[in-house]
Amino acid sequence: MQSLTIVFAIAIVFGALGAYLAEKKGRKHYEGFLLGFLFGFLGIILELFLPSKKIDKNK
């Protein structure tokens, strides 16, 4: 049970990092969170290689 808690905590950390990276690139934060949470380090690498989106400041 304790190892499951540790794995879940690590997944949340990767999810938070993915959300941060996605926001910095103009993408939706939940997209980055899901990639980081579900795929861990691989999801973070994937988020780094995704293209940035242009931010429309008129909205």
Helices and strands as residue ranges (DSSP letters): H 2-24, H 29-39, H 41-49
